[in-house]
Every structure is written in structure tokens, then in C-alpha cells.
Amino acid sequence: MDKQGLKNYIIKNLSFPDRTLDRVVEYFQELTISKNEYFLMEGKINDCYFFLQSGFMRAFTHDTDGNEVTTNFYQRDSVVFEVSSFYLKTPSTENIQAVTDCWGFAITYDQLNLLLHTIPEFRAYGVKMLAKEYVLFKKRALELINLSGEARYENLMVNNKEVFQYAQLKQIASYLNVTDTSLSRIRREFSKK
């Protein structure tokens, strides 16, 4: 099993000496998740930090009326986990499901914690990744307030084109916090540009 993609991801976020990096990736185990299978189900504790090497996943929750609301999309070469459930060991209010067959490498909370406490370089990586997750969360929250549906759609097209290849339109609409009708109108307008 080739862990080069995992190594590249870690190095892209923080450089490591080769020996240290090899020691870190030893803890990651190969994991495959079949299409439609859940990585995490609502009410369960997220005990796994997953590097998605190939495939496409989405996170979703339910609103007060029981409708699915997509909260995130994960494309290849990204990290998949529900941050509050993972670090606080609380039941998740989100589901994370494979939209396609997925493959990558996973590490448990206990293993990750061991690395964070025994390898100073990895501790710096962990802090950086936690800050990165917070920044993404804050950016998304502000975009929902400050940007129009059209601007959110354009950002999604620029930053995550795979969404349009794999996700259903109703999932994209709920992620953008627009109605299905509004998304159809926005897509028509963008196709004319």
C-alpha cells in the first residue's frame, strides 16, 4: 500500500524529516469505504481521522423539519472527520457518507494522540490542522451571512469542482443554503456567462 499521497499531504502542511514522517505514517491503516456506506453516523462518536486518497464524500445533518442539509463535501487528498466529536468524544450531530467508492488511510484518536504527545513536529502539524479546520468553519459561516447564493455558487465552482460531478443538485442547494429553484436559476445564469 502506497502512502506517498498521505506523506505529500502532511509535508504540504508542515515539513518533516523523512525518518519522522515515516514513523508517523506507520500508524495510518488503509481503509476503504464503499459507495453509500457511512464513515460516521449521527449519534456515534467519531474515533477515526481519515485521509481520503481517492473518492468523494459528503457530510450532512437534519434540520428541525427532518430535511437533509449538506454541511460539507470532501474530495480526494483531504482529511475527513467531524472535529468536535473527534476531539471532545461527543456523539456527532452529522453523518459522513461516501458518495463514491473511497480509499485512504485512517488513524484512531488514541493513535493520533500518542503521536501528538511523542513527536514535536507532529504536534505542530496537529495544531496547524486544527487551526485550518477552524478557519474553514469560520469562513463558511461568514459566507452564508455575507455572500449571495450566486457568490457562494461561484466559490464552490472555483474551489471544489468535483461537487458538480458527484453530488446531487438538492445536496448542492442545501449546502449553498438556497432552494432547488434558486440553484436552477443560478446555474442557468452561469451557463450564459
Buried (B, 14 or more C-beta within 10 A) or exposed (E): EEBEBBBEBBEEBBEBEEEEBEBBBEBBEEBEBEEEEEBBEBEEBBBBBBBBBBBBBBBBBEEEEEEBBBBBBBBBBBBBBBBBBBBEEEEBEBBBBBBBBBBBBBBBBEBBEBBBEEBEBBEBBBEEBEEEBEEEBEEBEEBEEEBEBBEBBBBBEEEBEBBEEBBEEBBBBBBBBBEEEBBEBBBEEEEEE
